[in-house]
């Protein structure tokens, strides 16, 4: 196990960049959309992090247009884009793994809190799901499950009329 971590982990584990990726995932959004969806993030900070994610290849610019002398970008993040691969996960520090888990858990909790604060808990209750199951797998099984999950979920990655955006978070932790 390495002790310096990885550039991908360093890039993606920043809380603002993580939230940007979450908001862009599976759709095309403008930087103006991101400013509206992340009002607590100062504009200059938001633009800097969007640029870093574009430069690293995580966000793709699908179009640009001039708005009052500035360039507004429309970006996307394809959900099948690989994140941290197995080699890179092996090179991550223990602290980076902890940070990744806590960042993800905090984002899920934050999304839930925003749902409650908007008064939508009971109106969207049919789309809210939290459960945990125990499964028995080896490394090959785990890889196969990941591949099959992508196959099952892929038809739902694109926005369609009448469909609501729902964030599905999957976490697997070997039981100690």
C-alpha positions as CSV (number, residue, x, y, z in Angstrom):
1,X,0.0,0.0,0.0
2,X,1.3,3.4,-1.0
3,X,1.5,6.2,1.5
4,X,1.2,9.2,-0.6
5,X,-2.2,8.5,-2.1
6,X,-3.3,9.1,-5.6
7,X,-4.0,12.1,-7.8
8,X,-7.5,10.8,-8.6
9,X,-8.4,10.4,-5.0
10,X,-6.9,13.8,-4.2
11,X,-9.0,15.4,-7.0
12,X,-12.3,13.7,-6.3
13,X,-12.3,13.7,-2.5
14,X,-12.6,17.5,-2.3
15,X,-16.1,18.1,-0.9
16,X,-16.9,20.8,-3.5
17,X,-15.7,18.8,-6.4
18,X,-17.5,15.7,-5.1
19,X,-20.8,17.7,-4.9
20,X,-20.2,19.1,-8.4
21,X,-19.8,15.6,-9.8
22,X,-23.0,14.5,-7.9
23,X,-25.0,17.3,-9.4
24,X,-23.7,16.8,-12.9
25,X,-23.9,13.0,-12.9
26,X,-26.1,11.6,-15.7
27,X,-27.2,14.9,-17.1
28,X,-26.0,18.1,-18.9
29,X,-25.8,21.2,-16.7
30,X,-24.5,24.7,-17.2
31,X,-22.3,26.5,-14.8
32,X,-25.3,28.7,-14.1
33,X,-27.3,25.6,-13.1
34,X,-24.5,24.6,-10.8
35,X,-24.4,28.0,-9.1
36,X,-28.2,27.8,-8.5
37,X,-27.9,24.2,-7.1
38,X,-24.9,25.0,-5.0
39,X,-25.6,28.5,-3.7
40,X,-23.3,28.2,-0.7
41,X,-20.2,27.8,-3.0
42,X,-18.7,31.1,-4.1
43,X,-18.8,31.5,-7.9
44,X,-15.0,31.8,-8.3
45,X,-14.5,28.6,-6.2
46,X,-17.2,26.8,-8.2
47,X,-15.6,27.8,-11.6
48,X,-12.1,26.8,-10.4
49,X,-13.3,23.3,-9.3
50,X,-15.3,22.8,-12.5
51,X,-12.2,23.7,-14.5
52,X,-10.1,21.2,-12.4
53,X,-12.6,18.4,-13.1
54,X,-12.6,19.3,-16.9
55,X,-8.8,19.4,-17.0
56,X,-8.7,16.0,-15.3
57,X,-11.2,14.5,-17.8
58,X,-14.0,13.9,-15.3
59,X,-16.3,16.5,-16.7
60,X,-16.8,16.8,-20.4
61,X,-17.8,20.2,-22.0
62,X,-20.6,19.5,-24.4
63,X,-21.1,23.1,-25.5
64,X,-20.1,26.7,-24.8
65,X,-21.9,29.9,-25.3
66,X,-21.2,33.6,-24.7
67,X,-23.4,35.2,-22.0
68,X,-22.8,38.9,-21.2
69,X,-19.1,38.7,-22.2
70,X,-18.4,35.4,-20.4
71,X,-18.3,31.9,-21.6
72,X,-20.9,29.6,-20.1
73,X,-20.1,25.9,-20.3
74,X,-22.5,23.0,-20.4
75,X,-20.8,20.0,-18.9
76,X,-21.7,16.3,-18.3
77,X,-20.3,13.4,-16.4
78,X,-21.0,10.0,-17.8
79,X,-21.9,7.5,-15.0
80,X,-19.9,4.8,-16.7
81,X,-16.8,6.9,-16.5
82,X,-14.3,5.0,-14.3
83,X,-13.5,6.6,-11.1
84,X,-10.8,5.1,-8.9
85,X,-9.7,1.8,-10.4
86,X,-8.4,-1.2,-8.4
87,X,-4.7,-0.2,-8.8
88,X,-5.4,3.3,-7.7
89,X,-7.6,2.1,-4.8
90,X,-4.6,0.0,-3.7
91,X,-2.4,3.1,-3.8
92,X,-4.8,5.2,-1.7
93,X,-3.8,5.9,1.8
94,X,-6.0,4.7,4.7
95,X,-6.9,8.3,5.3
96,X,-8.0,8.8,1.7
97,X,-10.2,5.7,2.0
98,X,-11.7,7.1,5.2
99,X,-12.2,10.4,3.6
100,X,-13.9,8.8,0.6
101,X,-16.3,6.9,2.8
102,X,-17.1,9.9,5.0
103,X,-17.5,12.2,2.0
104,X,-20.0,9.8,0.4
105,X,-21.9,9.3,3.6
106,X,-22.0,13.0,4.3
107,X,-23.4,13.6,0.7
108,X,-26.1,11.0,1.2
109,X,-27.1,12.5,4.6
110,X,-27.0,16.0,3.1
111,X,-29.3,15.0,0.3
112,X,-31.7,13.5,2.8
113,X,-31.6,16.7,4.9
114,X,-32.4,18.8,1.8
115,X,-35.3,16.6,1.0
116,X,-36.7,17.0,4.5
117,X,-36.0,20.8,4.5
118,X,-37.9,21.2,1.2
119,X,-40.9,19.4,2.8
120,X,-40.7,16.6,0.2
121,X,-40.1,13.6,2.5
122,X,-43.6,12.2,2.3
123,X,-44.3,13.3,-1.3
124,X,-41.2,11.5,-2.6
125,X,-41.3,8.7,-0.1
126,X,-41.8,6.1,-2.8
127,X,-38.4,7.0,-4.3
128,X,-36.6,6.9,-0.9
129,X,-35.1,3.6,0.0
130,X,-32.5,2.5,2.5
131,X,-31.7,-1.0,3.3
132,X,-28.8,-3.2,4.0
133,X,-28.3,-6.9,3.0
134,X,-25.6,-9.4,3.7
135,X,-24.1,-11.2,0.7
136,X,-21.2,-13.7,0.4
137,X,-18.8,-13.0,-2.3
138,X,-15.2,-13.4,-3.4
139,X,-13.3,-10.9,-5.6
140,X,-14.6,-12.3,-8.8
141,X,-18.2,-12.2,-7.5
142,X,-17.8,-8.6,-6.4
143,X,-16.5,-7.6,-9.8
144,X,-19.3,-9.4,-11.5
145,X,-21.9,-7.8,-9.3
146,X,-20.5,-4.3,-10.2
147,X,-20.6,-5.1,-13.9
148,X,-24.2,-6.5,-13.7
149,X,-25.3,-3.5,-11.7
150,X,-24.1,-1.1,-14.4
151,X,-25.9,-3.2,-17.0
152,X,-29.1,-3.1,-15.0
153,X,-28.9,0.6,-14.2
154,X,-27.7,1.9,-17.6
155,X,-31.2,2.2,-19.1
156,X,-32.0,4.7,-16.3
157,X,-28.9,6.9,-16.6
158,X,-30.6,9.3,-19.2
159,X,-33.3,11.8,-18.3
160,X,-36.7,11.0,-19.7
161,X,-40.0,13.0,-19.4
162,X,-41.9,12.2,-16.3
163,X,-38.9,10.7,-14.6
164,X,-37.4,12.2,-11.4
165,X,-33.7,12.2,-10.7
166,X,-32.8,9.9,-7.8
167,X,-29.3,9.4,-6.5
168,X,-28.6,5.7,-5.9
169,X,-25.7,5.1,-3.6
170,X,-24.2,1.7,-3.2
171,X,-21.6,0.9,-0.5
172,X,-20.1,-2.4,0.2
173,X,-18.0,-3.0,3.3
174,X,-16.4,-6.3,4.1
175,X,-17.6,-7.4,7.5
176,X,-14.9,-7.5,10.1
